[in-house]
Amino acid sequence: MSISAADVMALRNKTNLPMMDCKAALTEAGGDKDKAIEILRKKFKDAAVKRGDRETAEGRIAIYIDPEARVGAILELRCESAPVVKAEHFVKLADKIAKQVAVKNPATVEELLSQPFVDDPTRTINDLITEAYGLIREVMRPKRFARLTGLLGEYCHHDGSVGVLVQVEGSQADPQLLRDVCMHVAARNPLAARKEDVPAETIAKETEIAREQIANDPKNKNKPANILEKIIEGKLKTWFAENVLVEQPFVKDDSKTVGQLLAGAGLKMGRFFRYKVGELS
């Protein structure tokens, strides 16, 4: 099949590997990008894969937490142009809709739009958006949202481009500690909160990739099977430390993991949501 230059460049940008190797992997994979990435990772042990495909989009992330009710929500509100992202009416609209999600727990965007606004039941969320359109003259729509209950922390980048909502287990927590964990999530973009949250098929695939990497390394040719298994275990441990939140070295103090940081405060990791404007979800 024909592999386009754009596809090759996209894979090159995602893996930081040579163009010819990316083209060969795409050809072998029949154009399947995910399969091509797997082929490259098996061949090149140092291949780094950037996560989080994006689409061209403008908008902002908003977060609302009610610490007394122990409920919170994170929302991505889209718009058409970059200047609107900083407009006061758009920022306030995003905050209001995030509160609506937290308090009223809609199941879908459509249900959210039709709900009476929690602070003024005479108007729906769709009415609020219509009113904002009248002022800003630009289409706005919630793209996605999530809601959590329990002991919560949050962080939202100053421009609204990235936001994180974290849930932990415990009796109480220092808000700054939870904010630090959220900032870590924003910076490191972990795949999962805990090892048990990683799908079994993902672990199986990483094990297969590690095995292929070892097989492709000539220096492992005469090593006994038990030593090779130890090497595979080491590779998986490294993968967990790079991709699982509680296993990652804490960005502000890499002498401890995020899990150790929380344990020291009598807390356990629960769940998190990390939203970045424009991410394909």
Sequence and secondary structure as in RCSB ss.txt:
>XXXX:A:sequence
MSISAADVMALRNKTNLPMMDCKAALTEAGGDKDKAIEILRKKFKDAAVKRGDRETAEGRIAIYIDPEARVGAIL
ELRCESAPVVKAEHFVKLADKIAKQVAVKNPATVEELLSQPFVDDPTRTINDLITEAYGLIREVMRPKRFARLTG
LLGEYCHHDGSVGVLVQVEGSQADPQLLRDVCMHVAARNPLAARKEDVPAETIAKETEIAREQIANDPKNKNKPA
NILEKIIEGKLKTWFAENVLVEQPFVKDDSKTVGQLLAGAGLKMGRFFRYKVGELS
>XXXX:A:secstr
    HHHHHHHHHHH   HHHHHHHHHHTTT HHHHHHHHHHH TT       B S EEEEEEEEETTTTEEEEE
EEEESSHHHHT HHHHHHHHHHHHHHHHH  SSHHHHHHSEETTEEEEEHHHHHHHHHHHH S  EEEEEEEEES
EEEEEE TTSSEEEEEEEESS   HHHHHHHHHHHHHH  SBSSGGGS HHHHHHHHHHHHHHHHT GGGTT  H
HHHHHHHHHHHHHHHHHHBGGGSEETTEEEEEHHHHHHHTT EEEEEEEEETTB  
